[in-house]
Amino acid sequence: MVVITETLRRHFVHLGYVAALLLLIIIPMTMGALGVPASQDYGLMSLFALIAGCQLIGPEFSSGTLQLVLSKPVGRSSYLLSRFTGVVLSIWVAVLVVFGSSYAGSLIGKAPFEPRVALSAATAAALQILLTCALLTLFGSMSRSYANVAMYIGSSILISMIAGVLMMVKNATNGELAAMGRFLREHPSIIRAVQTFKDNVFPEPPQLPFDRNWILMVACNASIALLLACIIFRSREVPYGAD
Amino acid sequence: MAPTELFDRSRQRALPLWLPLVVAALIVARIVSSRFAVRSAEDLVRWTPIRQARAMSAATHKPILYEFSAEWCGPCHELEKEVFFDQKMAASINDRFIAVKVVDRRQEEGRNSPDVDGLQKQFAVRAFPTVVVAQPDGEELRRLTGFRGAPQFAAFLNGAR
């Protein structure tokens, strides 16, 4: 509990967080006043999650903080999960701010506001943030400094490139890639597997509001990432001192 | 001097028992949930009952969008899946029209209700699906017969402002 409140306090007093919140008030309010659908308000949240979540565990290896914390009778998994919870809660506050600003903007501009659509967009954003932070925690548990962000962005780009290249090769009928194209057409499960992995690790917002299957998928994947993070972190040796 | 109570370092590395249980429960829930269809597409478009459509259209200054369909009609189900099932398109319909679903029941029940019959005669509906955009006084603005894909339907909606 102490770790959660300390994490929240660190975010709420940080100038960058306050500045980002101001931005997240002005932009959705303007968009709400102009009648832009509420689902468009959460585009910045993934960037916000990356910035807030980049400090999960990885940088604490480098700074020596972790060595100090773990010299106390604090469970490793408890510490990791508490830090994760604090970061997620601080970003969820921002999601609430966006929702409220969008609604306020629609009142000011007398624009239509669909509460169900807005709420489902907020829920989807909150769950995507949960998964992003869980993955950053997982990558942070096995790396140092801010390498977790690099791993997250790198894997996102890599999987998109692989999916795109496979689709291109699948349509090849002439030239050197024709044989590979034929192979991919005869084995559609390969592309399907890559696409499924991409949809599970880096999901797009759901087509339907409150899509039960999408919600369970994201929650399940986030919990698996956290479990893996705990397993890696429990066996990792914390170095003496900072880098 | 009393002995100092030492902290058991092996407990520090222990996994919380509840976490693997939560993961297992979520995996099971996900598998079970995937076997049941997500709620039907009718939840996305706010369908108005036939008798309330004209009053609502006059009150909201939105034209009425009549969707004439039948249970046995394959293209009607494709239209539902690709348009009414689609969040963006359904939201666009909800924003701009009073949507009314007019389902032909002659094959199942032998006859239609007077409201359905009346509308089919009024707009000379001879095939399904037929989508008609009309004013509250019944003046037809635009019509689309058949379904040839969501982009074509989106263009039809955009032309029917």
Interface residues (C-beta under 8 A of the other chain):
Chain A: P37 S39 L70 P73 V74 G75 R76 S77 S78 L81 P112 E114 V117 P206 Q207 L208 P209 D211 R212 N213 L216 M217 A219 C220 S223 I224 L226 L227 C230 I231 R234 S235
Chain B: F7 R11 Q12 R13 A14 L15 P16 L19 P20 V22 V23 L26 I27 A29 R30 S33 S34 V38 R39 L44 F85 D86 Q87 A91 N94 D95
